[in-house]
Amino acid sequence: MVLVRARRVGIVLICGILAVAGVSVPAAQAQAAADPAYRLKTEPADLSAVQNGDPLRITLSGLPKGARAKLVICPKDVPDNLMKKVYVPPWNKDSTVLTRVQSYCQDEFGDEFAGKNAGMQSMERVRSSTTGDIVFDTTIPRGTLRPHAVAWDPLYTTYEKAVNPGDKFPKVPWADNPAVVDPATGAKTRRQFSFTCDENNPCSVTIQITAQDATGKTVTWVDDSIKFSPYPPGIGVKGCKGIGRNTLDASMPERLGRTAVAWNQALCAPTKADQPTNIVSETEETGLTAFDKGASDLMITGSGSALAAQTVRAREYVPVGINAAVIAAVGWSPTDVNDEGNPLGAKLAGTMAFTNAELANMLTKGGQNPDAGGRGGIFKTGSPLVGRNAGLSAIKDGQPAGVVAANRRSGYNGSADFFGVTGESGPGTVPLTLSRLLAGTAPKEWVFPALGDDYFGELNGKSPGVISDLSVLDPGRSRVNNVDAKTGQLSVRKTVDNAVAGRGSDCDGGCVNWVITDLATATINRWTPVALPDGKGNFVAPTEQSLQTAVDAMKIGADGTAETGAVAKDGAYPVTFVEYMAVPVNPLIDANCKPMKEKQDQLKSFAGLAAGYGQALLPPGMVRLNPGLAATAAERIAKIGTGTVEKACQEKEEAKNPPPPGANGVTPASTPSLGGPSGGQGSSAGTPVTAAVGPVPAVAPTPESVAAAKNLAESIDIPKFAGAGALGALIPLVALVILAILPSATAYVSAGRPVPAWLTRAIAVLLGLLRRKPSGGVA
């Protein structure tokens, strides 16, 4: 059946491709014939919905040796109002693109996210002799250019207008910017030029490229093909009607926000229906309490009931994805060389490796002297950690000279206001998983120094043990900067922004900040996770394979969820965890204990999508469910609302004053299988469980499914760009493929069975095709 379905989809694709063959994709920009050929690529390729602070990589390839380039932010349409820079008549117009960019754009651009000048503005890079590329690693800015005079623009000039035939420069006949006198102060002001970049005011990233042409002459030209309209950072469901009577309240940590938006849009955007869930971003502990009291209809956590203050409400934990705790390296290192053989700073991208002992020392032994005992001395020149990681050993002296370890562990010469390890505060799965690993594998190093009560209070000279909040790692009255815990992902990103942008002379020799987060968040922000030892002592990076290997080795707790931080298997990433959706066993009820059937149906549909073909919408870094987890999800979704209204009403009252731990009403999950080891009641750990998923009969398209597919195709907004005609011609093809796939996916979900991996991958490919946007590039 799988082969037949795949063959059917393949035939549709081939026919569609043949139907639109021959559609040309014009170049993004017309390049002067004399300029050297080159290729331009942006990552992400589609910049139509980027947010302030999003990572952006721009790569120029194919340029000759010695080439260099400079980025400048400009309005989408640079003004064309300049006069030629001459001091005697005739006064002719100057429409040269390079001159206009230099006149209107090259001033300070204030980035709202960073709260300072944009890292992109006036960023210069040279060609790498290793790759032959010029690479810009930067972030999307949103803000306003500082108002400034433009001497040779009549509207913004500071020159006086000539009124008499004998008037000479600096009086000119074209000046049209008279000084306005403030009657109160007598101060004179003139118009100044400025522009804004936001979702309503598109801008361009202009690249000034300098290289030798075929004759050996050095030429400079401008590429302004990269356009962007930056939104403020945040998440929001688009294409739907909004919050409705049956919209669910869904509590979740921030790391699941983008995923939840995608799931919402998949359900409501095709028909412009009410939003399925109202996404409530809060810590896992708070969200679990809200779920228990009925304030939230569902909750997402990576550690089951481990963070729950109370568990009165009977629940099932439905697996919806695989994630991991990571320590990400953020910064720059001089690991490359330019065409002249000089060091060239590169964004940290290679995977570094930490032992558990080194990680434990870094997180418990802060201080301002990492060249000595700070951070356990792990960043000193000649240490095993530095010797093992080329990105660290390449970092040279910062300012003041000699402070090498400080730049490796923090970024800016050991400054007391720039910390070496950053992460989110509040109870969560990431610190819980990480601390379990370190407490179990590096107990001697997972200890605070004995520096006195002023430093660590009651934990002076003791181990922090298993913790759920990173703030615990900075106890006592005197901060020693073990972890700079921030509230919310935006605060974390702002803290590490200098290291991300590579600002300041300190980053010339290299600078690093270390971020404790989850794999999906690190991947979205292009932060590189370090590798950690597996059960055999091999360093393993967090990848789809290493996460899947870890899941197969996990034991199951009494609540039916995978126990985190205790994986010891060859090839497994040790701090992997499963994301679960907590859903109620008993029916949803209103304030009068009356069942809410429509809302109940909405809950089951949302959970079914999340664990079914919604797996194709998981963000980069989050791994899909394996067959065992998918089977478990289907079994647990089937139990949603199968209890009684009376029990739901009783839980609601009891949750207001919950019983002490051990006397609660939580229902252990019935089939705790992961496709690898099984655990919990009635099972023996280590016994593989095979999901019994048989073929699902094909479902013929109905008028309703045809209409849904049509609405889905119409709801997809394909931005206009060079070559959009080719992709636009494929829209009918995409609709046909959706018609072929959607009924099958619906059949699996309706039957309470996991959607096969081939089907979710097919949907992911189609969605990826629709999201793609070729960017720049002339050759």
N, C-alpha and C positions, 0 to 999 in steps of 0.2 A: 504493500500500500504506500509506504514511504517513497519507494522508487517511482511508482506511478504518479504520485502527487508531485514529486520533484520534476519528473519528465514533463508533466502538464505545465508547470510554471516555466520550465525552460523553453518549451515551445512558444508560450505566450511572449516571453522575453525576446526570443530570436525573431519572431514575426514583427514585434514592435520595433526592434532595432533596425531590421531591414526596411521597415516602413519609413523611418526617419533618416536613413543613411543619406549622406551627402550634404547634411546641414552643416555649414561651416561655422567656426567659432572665431570671430574677428579678434584682433589683438586689443588688449585693454587700453593701449595708448599708441598713438602714431609716433614713432621714434625717427629722429632725423637720420638721414642715410649715412652721414659722416660719423655718427656716434658708434662706438663698438657695440656689437651684439651682446645681449645678456638675457638672463631669465630671472623672473621675480616670483617668489612664492611667499604666501603668508600662512601662518598656523595660529589660529584656525583659518580655513579658507574662506568661510562665510562670516563676514563682519557686520551683517545686517542687524543683529540683535545683541551686540556686545555690551558689556556693562563696564562702568568705571572701575578700573583696577584689574580687569581681566588680563591674563598674560597674553602677549602677542610676540610671535617670532617672525621676523622678516629676513628672508635669505635671498641674496643676489648671487647668481652663479654665471659663469662663463666670461667674466671680465678678465682683462689681461693683467699680467703681473704689475704690482705697484698701485692698483686701483684703490680708491678710498671713497667713502660715502658719508653723508650727513643727513640726519632726519630733522625736519622742522614741521610743526603743526601749522596748517593753514586753513582758512575757510574753504568750503567746497569750491567756490568760485572766487579766485583771487582777484581783487579789483584791478581794473585796467584803466587807470586814470593818471599815470605818471607822465611828467614832462622829462625830456632828455636832460641829463645833468650837464648843462652848459651855462656859461655866465654872461653870454651876450646873445642877442637875437641871431637867427630865428629860433623861436621856442617850439620845437617839434615834440610830438608825443612819443613816449617810449613804451612799447608793448612787449618787450623782451620778458619771457617767463621768469628767467633767473633773477633779473633785476627786480621784478615785482615781488617775488618770494622774499628776497633779501630786504625789501623795503617794508613790506606789510607784516611779515610773519615772524621775523627773528627777534623777538623780544621775550620777556618772561611770561610764561603761560602758567597760571595757577591751577593746579589739579585739586578738585574738591575732595577726592578720596584721600590723597596723601596729606592734604593740608599744607602743601608747599609747592614749589615749582615742579612741573611735570618732568619726570625722568627722561621722557622721550625727547623733549625739546632740546635742540642743539646737540643731540647725541651723535658722536662721530665714531666710525669704525673703519678699519683697514682690512685688506684682503689677507686671508690665512694662506700661508704657503703649504699647509698640510692638506686642506680641502679645496683650495682655490675659491672659496666662498667669502662673502662679506655677510656677517650675521649680526642682526640686532635682536637682542632679547630684552623686551621692554614691557610696559603695561599700557592699557588703553586709558587715555586721560579724558576727563570731563571737567570743563571749567571755562575760564575767560582769559584772554590775553590782556596784559596790562596796557591801558591806554597810552599811546605814545604819538608824538608828532611824526609826520611823514613829509620831509622837507620838500620833495618834488611832486607832491600831490596837491593841487590847488585847494582842495577842501580841508586838508590837514596841515598845511605848511605853516611855518612861522615867519615866512617872508612877508613883507609889506606889499600892498598893491600899488603899482605905479599909476599915478594919475596925471602926471605931466609928461610931455614928450622927452624932457631932459632927464627924467628919473633914471637912475642907474642901479644895477644890482647892489645890495640885496632887495631892491624894490623891483617887482616884476609885474607885467600886465595881467598875468593869468592867476595871480593870488586871489583866493576867494574865502579867506578865513580871518576876518577882522577880529581884533581883540574886543572882548566884552568886559566892561568895567563894572565891578561890583560897587554900587553906590554907597554901601555901608563901609567897606574896607578900602576901596580904591584898587583892589587887586584885579589884574588883567588875566583873563582866561581865553583860550581858543579851543575849537573842536580838536579832539584827538581820536586816532583810529583804534578800534578794538573789535573783537569778535568773540562769539561764544560757541562752544562745542557741546551739544547735548542731543537728546532724542528728537528735538524739533529743529535743530540747526546742524545739519551735516557738515563735516569737515574732511580734510584730506591729509594724509601723511605724505608730505612732499620729500622726495629723496634727491639730494644734490649729489650727483655721481661724477667723479673726476677720474679719468683714465686716458691712456694713450690710444689714439686712433691708428689706423693702418699705416699712416705716414710717419708715425712716431711723435706726432703733435699731441700735447696734453689738452684735452677738451673737458668742459664741465657742462652738464645738462641736467634737466629736472624731470623726474618721473613723478607725476601726481595721480597715478591710477588707483591708489588705495584710498577708498572713501569709507567713512564710518560715522555712525550717529549714536553716541554712547548714552546708554540708559543709566540711571542711578543704580548702585548695587542693591540687590534684593531679589526676591522671587515673587512671581505673580502668575496666576492662571489666565491665559488669554484665549479668546475665541469662544468663550462660554457665556451664559446669561448672567452668572453671578451666584451669590448665595441664595438658596431656595429653602422651602419648608422642610425638605428631606435631606438637606446637606448635613453630612456627618462632621462632628468635631474630631479632628485627628491630631493627637499630641505626638511630637517627634523631636529628636535632636536636629540641629541645623544640617548635619551631614546628609540627612535624607530629604532635604527641602527640594532640590532640583528633581529628584526622582519622583516625589509626590506630585509635583507640578506636571511632569510628563504623564503620569498615570491619570491625573485629572483630565488633562487635555485629550487623552486618547478616548476617554469615555464621553466627554461632553462637547468637545469642539466639532465633531462631525455633524451633530444635529443642533448645535448651539443651545444645548440644554443647560439646566442648572448645574452648578459646580458640585461634583460628588462629595468633596470634603473641604472643610475649612481648615487649612493647615495652621496648627498652633505650635510655634517653635518654643521649646522649653527643655530644660535638662531632663534626663531620663527619670530621675527620682521624682521630680515634680509631675512629670507626665504620667507615671505609673500611679501616683496618688490620685490624680485627676481621673484616670480611667477607673480606679477602684471605687471612687465616689460617684461615678456616673456623669461627671462633668465632661468627659471625653468618651466618644463611642469606640475609639480604637487608639492604640498607642504602639509606637515602634521603638524597640530597644534591641541591643546586641547581647544582652546578658540575662534574658528571662526575668525571673523574680528576684535576682540577686540584689538589685538596687531598690526594691520595693519596700517602702516603710510599712505597708499593710497589703494584705492579699485576701480580702473578703470576697470580692466578686469572682465567681467561677469563670475561668478563661481557657482559651486554647492559644498556644503560641504558634503562629503560622510562619514558617520560614519564607522570606521574600528576597534574599540575596546573601552573598558572602562578602565580607569586608575584613579589614585587618587594622590593628594598631601599628603605627609606623613612627620612626624618628627620621625626619626629612632634613637633608642638607640644603640650605638656601644660601646662595652667595656666588662668589667668583673666585677663580684660581688661574694663575698664569701658566696654564698647561698647554698652550699653543704658541706658535711663533708666526710673525708676519713675514712678508716677502723679503725683508731686510735681515731676517734672522733674529729679530728682537722679540722678547716675551710679549705674548698677546693674551690678555685676560679672556677667559671663556666662562660661560655660565656653568656652574657645577651640574654635571649630567651623568658622569660615570658613577656606578654603584659603589659606595664605600662599604666597609665591613667593620662591625663592632663586635667584640665579645660581650657576653652578658655582664662580666665583671667591669669592663670599661664603661658600659652604659650605666651600671649601678653607681660607679664612682662619679660620673658626670652629673647625675641627678641628685646625689646627696652631698657632694663635697664642692660647693661653690667657693667664692672668694675672688679677690681681685689680683691674685698673683699666680696665674696658671703656669708661669715659667718655673714655679717652685712646687708647692703642694696643692694649689687650687685645681679643682676638678680631678683630684686624685693624681695629678701630675701626668695625666694621659696625653696631654697635648704638647708636652715638651719635645724639643728636637731630639731624635734618637729613640723615642718611645716606640713600643710595638705598634700602637695605633697609627702614629705618623708614618712609620716605616712601611706599614701595610697599605696605606692609602696615598696614592700619588697626588691626588687633589689637595691633601693636607700638607704633604712634604714640599710641594711647589710653592706654597704661600711663604712669602718672604717678610722681611722686617716691615712693620708698620711705622706709625708715628706715635711717640718718639721711637727712634731707632732701637732695635734690639728686642722689642716686645713682639716676638713671633707667636708664642703660644696664645697670647690674647687674641690675635687676629684669627687664629684657628678655632678658638672656642667661642668668639663673640662677634667680631667684626670691626670694632672701633677702639683700638688700643686699650682695652680693658676698662673703658669708661663705666662709672658706677650707674649711669642712667641708660646703659645699653646691655641687656642681659643675654646670656649665651644660650638659654633654652627657653622657648616660648610655647605656650599651649593654652587651651581653653580651661577656664575654671568651672567648678560645678561638678556634681557627681555624674559619672559617665562610664561607658564600657571601656573606652580607651585607657584611662589610668588604671581601672580595675584589672584589665587583661595584662597590661604591662607590669604592674606591681606584683601580680601573682607569679609571673615568670621570674622576675628578679628575686623575689623573696624565696622562691624555690630553688633557683639555680646559682645565685651569687649571694648567699646569706652573709658572708664575711664583708663583702663590699657594700651591700645594701644597708649601710649603717652611717648615721651622722657622726661627725668628729666630736670628740669631747672638748669643746671650746668654751664651755661655761653656759649657764642658764640663759644669759642674755641672748645667746645665739639660737639655741634650739629648745629652750624651756624644758619641759618634761621629757623631750626626746633627745636631750643632750647625751651623745655617746650610745644612742640606741637605734634600733631599726624602725623605720616607719611601718614595716609590715605590709599587709595588703591594704591598699588605699583605693578610694573611689573618686578622689578630688585632688588634682595636681597642686592645689594651694597648700596641702598638707606638707609638701616638700620645702616650704619656706616658713617654718614655725619660729617662735621666739620674737623678741623685741627688735633685734638687729638683723636686717636682711643681709644674707650672703649670696643672694642671687642664684639659688639652685634652679628655680623655675620662675619665670615671669608669667604668672597665670592671668589671662585676660578674659573678660566676659564677652563671649561671642566671637564668631569667625572673623568679622570685619575688624575687630580690635586686634586680633592676632595678625591679620594681614598688614595692618597699618604698622604694627610694631616691627615687622621684618621688612618693611618697604625699602629701607635704605639698602639692605643686603640684596633684595630682589632687583632693584634698579642699578646697583653698583655705584652709588653716589659717593663722591668725595675721593680725596687722594688716597685714603686708607685702602680702598678697594683696588688701587693700582697694583698693589702687591698681593692682593687676595683678601677676602673677608668671608666669614661664614656665620650664619645663625642656624640654630637647630630647632626644629618645630616638632612637637609631639601632637600628632593628629591621626586621622584615619586614612586609609589608602585612597579612597575615592576623592576625598578633599585634596590630598597631596597631588593626585593625578590631574585634577581639574586646574590646580594652581601651578602645575609644572614644577613641583618640588620633588627632589629625588630621594626616595626612601633608602635607608641603609640596609645592608644584609645582616642577618643575625644567625647564630649557630642553630643547626637542627639537632636532632637527637644523637647524631654521629659526630658532631663538631664541625660539620661543613657549613660554610657561610651560604645562606639561602636568601635571595631577594624575594620580596612579595610579588608573585606573578600569578596568573590564572592557574597554572599547573601546581605551584607550591601551595596555593590556598586550597585547591581541591584535594591535594594530598593530605593537608592538615585536617580538613573536614572528615576525611575517611578514618582518621585516627582519633577523633574526639570522643570522649565519653559523654553520656547523657545524664543530666541531673534529674532530681525528683520531679521538677516541673516540666520535664520533657525537652529542655533546651541544652544545646552543646555547652559543655564547661570550657571556659576560656583560660588561656594562659598556662596550660599544662600539656601541650602537645610535644611529644618527643619521638619523632619519626624521621627516618632518613628522607631528605628532600622536602620536608614540610616546613612552611613558614610558621614559627612557633607562636605568634600572637595573632593568629587568625580568629575571627569570630563570625557568627551567623547573625544576620539582621532578622528579627522576628516581629511580626505584627500581632499584638495582643488583641484578641477579639472575644466578646462575651459569649458564653454558652447559653445563658438564659436570654429571652427576648428583650429587645429595646422597649422601654416603657416611657410614658409621659409623666407629668407631675401627679396625675391621678391614678397611676399604676395601670394605665390602659396600654395595650400593645400598639406599636407603631409599625404596621406591616410594610408600608412603602419605604420607610427608612430602613427597616430590617432588610428588605430586598436590596436596597442601595448598598448596605454594608457587605452583603454576600457578593454582589457584583464587583465591588471595588477590591475586595480581598481576592476574588477569583482572577481579576485582571492582573493584580500585582504578582501573583504566583504563577500566572499563565503566560499569555503572550505579552504581558507587560514586562516580562524578563528582557525582551528586546529593547526596552527603554531605559535600562539601568545605565548610570553614568560610567564613563571610563574609570577603570580601577575597581569597580564593584563587579564581582563575578556572579554568573548565573547559577541557579540551583542545579545540583547534580540530580540524576534520576531518583535517588533515594529521598533527598530533600523535597523534590517535586511531588513525589508520591505522598510523603508526610503532609505536605501543604494541602493537597487535595482532600485527604482524609480529615484534616482538622477544619478546613473550610466547610465541609459537609456537616459539622457539628454546631455551626453558628446558629443560635436561636432555637436549638432543639430542647432546651430546658422548659421551665414553666414560668408563666407570668407571676405566679405567687412567689416563687423563689426569687425572681428578679426584684420584686417589691420588697421582700425581706432583706435581700442584700443591700438595697439602697438605704434602708434604715440602719442596718448594722454597720455599714461602712462609715457612717457619721461618727460612731464610737466603736472602732474595731476591737476585737478581742486581742489578747497578747499573742505574740508569735508562737506558733505551734498549735494554736486553736483556731485557725482561720478556715475559710471556705474555699480555698483555691483547689481547683480540680487538676490533678496531674494529667498531662497529655497522654492520650491513650496509645498512640503508635509512635514512640520516639525513635524512628529510624532515620539514619542519615545516608543510607546507601553504603555505609561502611560499618563501623562498630555501632551496636545498638546498646542502649542502657536503660536505666529506670526500672520501674517495677515490672517484674515478670520477664526479665530478659537478662542475658549474660553479656557483659561488655566484650567486644571483640568479635561477636558473631555478625557476619555480614547479612544484611537484609536486602533482598531483591524486590524491587517494585513490580507488582503484577499489573503491568499496563498493556492491555491488548489493543488491537487495532480498533479505531473508532470509525463507524460507517461514514461515508462521505455524505455531506448535507447539501442538497441542491439549493442554489440561490433562490431566495424568496423575494417578492416585491420589496419587503422591508429591508433585507440585506442589500439589495441593489440600490435602494435609496440611501442607505447608510454609507455605502461605498462612494456613491456620487457626492454626498455631502462631505465626506472625508477628503476627496480629491479637491472639491471646491474650497475647503477650509484651509488648505495648505497654501501659504503665501510664499511664492518663489520670487525673491528680489530680482529687480531688473539689473542685468549686468551684461557685459560683452559675452555673447554666446548663449544668452538666456533662451533664445529661440530654439536651440537644439533641445534643451531640457524641457521647455514648454511643449514641444512637440511630443515629448514622452509622457505627458500627463495622461492621455487616454490609455497608454500602455500601463501606467501605474494603476489606474482605476481597474483595468482588466485583471491585473495580478492580485489586487486587493479582493476583487470578486472571487478569484480562485482560492485565495488563502483564508479570508475572513470567515466564511462558513465553517471551514475545517477547524480553525482555532476556536470558534464559538462552540462547536460540538464537543471539543475536549473539555472546555470549561463547564459547559452545561452538564456534562456527564460526571463532573467532579474529578476529572483526571488531569494530570499534568500535560501541558502542551509540549510535544516533542522538541528537542533542541533544534532540529533542522527547520522547524516551522518558525520558532522565534528568531533564528538566524536569518531566515528569508525576510521576515518583517523588518529586522534591523537593517538589512541591506537596502530595502526599499526606502525606509525612513532616512537612511544615510544619503541615498541618491537624491532625495528631495531636499535635504539640507545643504548639499554641496554647492559651493560657489567658486568657480575658478577665479583666481585672483592674479592680476597683473602678469606681465611677462611678455616681453617682446624679444625676438631673437633674430 
